[in-house]
Amino acid sequence: MLEVKNLAKRIGEVQALDNLSFSAQDGHITGLLGPNGAGKTTCLRTLFGLLTPDSGQAEIDGIDIALDPIAAKQQLGLFPDPFGLYERLTPREYISYFASLNGLSNTQADQATQAVIDKLMLKDIADRRCKGFSQGQRMKTALAQAIVHNPRNIVLDEPTRGLDVMSTRVLRGMLSDLRDQGHCVLFSSHVMQEVASLCDHVIVMAKGKVVATGSPDELCQQAGQTSLEEAFITLIGTDEGIAA
């Protein structure tokens, strides 16, 4: 479970997070939906521990990331930009390295790496260097390092950005599988189709605040609209501000 409580963060002259509060539950895919500049990435970077909030708390399975960042991060899997892989490494080397970073012993890292290679069907490319990999191969390798230490929580920032149609379909299927296995999956997006098809729960953000929460169908009902896109526009207002 992930929870943010009254998070505030100012970056320069911009109030990026403004008393932001929400939770993401185990066994659910939760989407952060908002226009550019809504504060989605700032929120996720605070959960990662990359940014320190001006006030408020971010907790991972009840662990305050500001008070015990190592323990908190061990419960978190971060899906990186798949185009940022270390191309001189093989997937096995790359995944094992991150397993060790997350506190696994050498033996545990080797076992966990093999297990995730089998799970994501990476055996054919496990010992090839990542340079020259297709989008799908990069995506699977990036996801493998995020889940190798079997974290309860998986966080992704616009995960399908730059992926082709087939890679996007594969990733969506993997996220659904993680949800069905009881993991908490949180991702940010501004792609309506993606959010509508994947998410059990959606947090609509604008100007660093929560505007509305609910399932895609519930948001449509709240806004009196038949599509998530129209509901989103109604909820945030046409000027990308908060609806009155």
VEXDREN-2710 file (C-alpha; in Angstrom, 1 decimal):
% VEXDREN-2710
k/r/px/py/pz
1/MET/0.0/0.0/0.0
2/LEU/1.2/3.5/-0.9
3/GLU/-0.1/6.6/0.9
4/VAL/0.6/10.3/0.7
5/LYS/-0.6/12.6/3.3
6/ASN/-0.9/16.4/2.9
7/LEU/2.1/16.6/0.6
8/ALA/3.3/20.1/-0.3
9/LYS/6.2/20.9/-2.6
10/ARG/7.1/24.2/-4.1
11/ILE/9.6/24.2/-7.0
12/GLY/10.7/27.8/-7.8
13/GLU/7.6/29.8/-8.2
14/VAL/5.4/26.8/-8.8
15/GLN/3.4/25.1/-6.1
16/ALA/3.9/21.6/-7.6
17/LEU/2.1/19.7/-4.8
18/ASP/-0.6/21.5/-2.8
19/ASN/-1.7/19.5/0.3
20/LEU/-2.0/16.3/-1.8
21/SER/-3.4/13.2/-0.1
22/PHE/-4.4/9.8/-1.5
23/SER/-3.7/6.1/-1.2
24/ALA/-3.1/3.2/-3.5
25/GLN/-4.2/-0.2/-2.3
26/ASP/-2.8/-3.7/-2.7
27/GLY/-4.4/-5.8/-5.4
28/HIS/-5.4/-2.7/-7.4
29/ILE/-4.0/-0.7/-10.3
30/THR/-4.2/2.9/-9.4
31/GLY/-3.7/5.7/-12.0
32/LEU/-2.6/9.2/-11.5
33/LEU/-4.4/11.1/-14.2
34/GLY/-3.8/14.8/-14.9
35/PRO/-2.7/17.3/-17.5
36/ASN/1.0/18.3/-18.0
37/GLY/2.1/20.2/-14.9
38/ALA/-0.5/18.7/-12.6
39/GLY/2.2/17.4/-10.3
40/LYS/2.1/13.7/-11.1
41/THR/5.9/13.2/-11.6
42/THR/6.7/15.4/-8.6
43/CYS/4.5/13.2/-6.5
44/LEU/6.1/10.0/-7.8
45/ARG/9.6/11.5/-7.3
46/THR/8.6/12.2/-3.7
47/LEU/7.5/8.6/-3.3
48/PHE/10.9/7.5/-4.8
49/GLY/12.7/9.6/-2.2
50/LEU/14.2/11.7/-5.0
51/LEU/12.5/14.9/-3.7
52/THR/11.9/16.0/-0.1
53/PRO/8.5/17.5/0.5
54/ASP/8.1/20.9/2.2
55/SER/5.5/19.3/4.4
56/GLY/3.5/16.1/4.6
57/GLN/4.4/12.4/4.5
58/ALA/4.9/9.7/1.9
59/GLU/4.5/6.1/3.2
60/ILE/5.3/2.7/1.7
61/ASP/3.6/-0.1/3.5
62/GLY/3.4/2.2/6.5
63/ILE/7.0/3.1/6.4
64/ASP/7.7/6.8/6.2
65/ILE/10.2/7.2/3.4
66/ALA/11.7/10.3/5.1
67/LEU/12.4/8.5/8.3
68/ASP/13.6/5.1/7.0
69/PRO/14.3/5.4/3.2
70/ILE/16.2/2.1/2.8
71/ALA/13.4/0.0/4.4
72/ALA/10.8/1.9/2.4
73/LYS/12.5/1.6/-0.9
74/GLN/13.0/-2.2/-0.4
75/GLN/9.2/-2.4/-0.6
76/LEU/9.1/-0.5/-3.8
77/GLY/9.8/-1.5/-7.4
78/LEU/10.5/1.4/-9.8
79/PHE/10.0/1.0/-13.5
80/PRO/12.7/3.1/-15.2
81/ASP/12.8/4.5/-18.7
82/PRO/13.5/1.3/-20.8
83/PHE/15.6/3.3/-23.1
84/GLY/18.0/4.1/-20.3
85/LEU/19.3/0.5/-19.9
86/TYR/23.0/-0.1/-19.4
87/GLU/23.7/-1.4/-22.9
88/ARG/27.0/-3.0/-22.1
89/LEU/25.3/-5.3/-19.6
90/THR/23.2/-8.4/-20.3
91/PRO/19.7/-8.6/-18.8
92/ARG/21.0/-11.1/-16.3
93/GLU/23.8/-8.8/-15.1
94/TYR/21.5/-5.7/-15.1
95/ILE/18.7/-7.5/-13.1
96/SER/21.2/-9.1/-10.7
97/TYR/22.8/-5.7/-10.0
98/PHE/19.5/-4.2/-8.9
99/ALA/18.7/-7.3/-6.9
100/SER/21.9/-6.7/-4.9
101/LEU/21.1/-3.0/-4.5
102/ASN/17.8/-4.0/-2.9
103/GLY/19.5/-6.0/-0.2
104/LEU/19.6/-9.5/-1.6
105/SER/22.8/-11.6/-1.0
106/ASN/24.7/-12.9/-4.0
107/THR/23.0/-16.2/-3.8
108/GLN/19.6/-14.7/-3.3
109/ALA/20.2/-12.2/-6.2
110/ASP/21.2/-15.1/-8.5
111/GLN/18.1/-17.1/-7.6
112/ALA/15.8/-14.1/-7.8
113/THR/17.3/-13.1/-11.2
114/GLN/16.7/-16.5/-12.7
115/ALA/13.2/-16.6/-11.3
116/VAL/12.2/-13.3/-12.9
117/ILE/14.0/-14.2/-16.2
118/ASP/11.7/-17.3/-16.3
119/LYS/8.6/-15.4/-15.2
120/LEU/9.0/-12.8/-17.9
121/MET/10.3/-15.3/-20.6
122/LEU/13.6/-13.6/-21.0
123/LYS/15.7/-16.7/-21.3
124/ASP/16.5/-16.3/-25.0
125/ILE/18.1/-12.8/-24.4
126/ALA/19.2/-13.1/-20.8
127/ASP/22.9/-13.4/-21.7
128/ARG/23.0/-11.0/-24.6
129/ARG/24.1/-7.4/-24.2
130/CYS/21.2/-5.0/-24.1
131/LYS/22.6/-2.9/-27.0
132/GLY/20.4/-3.4/-30.0
133/PHE/17.4/-4.7/-28.1
134/SER/13.9/-4.1/-29.4
135/GLN/11.4/-1.9/-27.5
136/GLY/9.7/-5.0/-26.1
137/GLN/13.0/-6.6/-25.0
138/ARG/14.0/-3.3/-23.2
139/MET/10.6/-3.0/-21.6
140/LYS/10.7/-6.5/-20.2
141/THR/14.3/-6.1/-18.9
142/ALA/13.3/-2.8/-17.2
143/LEU/10.3/-4.4/-15.6
144/ALA/12.4/-7.4/-14.5
145/GLN/14.7/-5.2/-12.5
146/ALA/11.7/-3.5/-10.8
147/ILE/10.2/-6.7/-9.5
148/VAL/13.3/-8.9/-9.0
149/HIS/13.3/-8.3/-5.2
150/ASN/9.5/-9.1/-5.1
151/PRO/8.3/-5.7/-3.8
152/ARG/4.7/-5.4/-2.8
153/ASN/4.5/-2.0/-4.6
154/ILE/5.3/-1.2/-8.3
155/VAL/5.4/2.5/-9.4
156/LEU/5.6/3.6/-13.0
157/ASP/5.8/7.1/-14.5
158/GLU/4.1/7.2/-17.9
159/PRO/5.3/3.6/-18.6
160/THR/4.1/3.3/-22.2
161/ARG/5.8/6.5/-23.4
162/GLY/7.8/5.6/-26.5
163/LEU/6.6/2.0/-26.7
164/ASP/5.1/0.5/-29.8
165/VAL/1.6/-1.0/-29.8
166/MET/2.7/-4.6/-29.2
167/SER/5.1/-3.6/-26.3
168/THR/2.3/-1.6/-24.8
169/ARG/-0.1/-4.6/-24.9
170/VAL/2.5/-6.8/-23.3
171/LEU/3.2/-4.3/-20.5
172/ARG/-0.5/-3.9/-19.8
173/GLY/-0.9/-7.6/-19.5
174/MET/2.1/-7.8/-17.1
175/LEU/0.6/-5.0/-14.9
176/SER/-2.7/-6.8/-14.8
177/ASP/-0.9/-10.0/-13.7
178/LEU/0.9/-8.1/-10.9
179/ARG/-2.4/-6.7/-9.7
180/ASP/-4.0/-10.2/-9.7
181/GLN/-1.1/-11.5/-7.6
182/GLY/-1.9/-8.9/-4.9
183/HIS/0.6/-6.2/-5.7
184/CYS/-0.1/-2.5/-5.5
185/VAL/0.5/-0.9/-8.9
186/LEU/0.6/2.9/-9.2
187/PHE/1.3/4.6/-12.5
188/SER/0.9/8.1/-13.9
189/SER/-0.5/8.8/-17.3
190/HIS/-2.4/11.2/-19.5
191/VAL/-3.5/8.5/-21.9
192/MET/-7.3/8.1/-21.3
193/GLN/-7.6/4.7/-23.1
194/GLU/-4.8/3.3/-21.0
195/VAL/-6.3/4.5/-17.7
196/ALA/-9.8/3.4/-18.6
197/SER/-8.7/-0.1/-19.6
198/LEU/-6.3/-0.8/-16.8
199/CYS/-7.2/1.1/-13.6
200/ASP/-9.4/-0.1/-10.8
201/HIS/-9.1/3.3/-9.2
202/VAL/-8.1/6.7/-10.6
203/ILE/-6.9/9.9/-8.9
204/VAL/-7.5/12.9/-11.0
205/MET/-5.0/15.7/-10.3
206/ALA/-4.8/19.3/-11.3
207/LYS/-2.4/22.0/-10.0
208/GLY/-1.0/19.7/-7.4
209/LYS/-4.3/18.8/-5.9
210/VAL/-6.7/15.9/-6.0
211/VAL/-9.8/16.9/-8.0
212/ALA/-11.7/13.6/-7.9
213/THR/-11.2/9.9/-7.2
214/GLY/-13.0/6.7/-8.2
215/SER/-13.2/4.0/-10.8
216/PRO/-13.4/5.1/-14.4
217/ASP/-17.1/4.5/-14.4
218/GLU/-17.6/6.4/-11.1
219/LEU/-15.7/9.4/-12.5
220/CYS/-18.0/9.4/-15.5
221/GLN/-21.0/9.3/-13.2
222/GLN/-19.6/12.1/-11.0
223/ALA/-19.1/14.3/-14.1
224/GLY/-22.3/13.3/-15.8
225/GLN/-20.4/12.1/-18.9
226/THR/-20.2/8.9/-20.9
227/SER/-16.5/8.7/-21.5
228/LEU/-13.5/9.1/-19.3
229/GLU/-12.0/11.8/-21.6
230/GLU/-15.1/14.0/-21.3
231/ALA/-15.4/13.3/-17.6
232/PHE/-11.7/14.4/-17.2
233/ILE/-12.3/17.7/-19.0
234/THR/-15.4/18.4/-16.9
235/LEU/-13.6/17.6/-13.6
236/ILE/-10.5/19.7/-14.2
237/GLY/-12.1/22.5/-16.1
238/THR/-11.3/23.7/-19.6
239/ASP/-8.4/25.9/-18.4
240/GLU/-6.7/22.9/-16.8
241/GLY/-7.6/24.3/-13.4
242/ILE/-9.7/22.9/-10.7
243/ALA/-13.4/22.8/-11.5
244/ALA/-15.5/24.9/-9.2
END
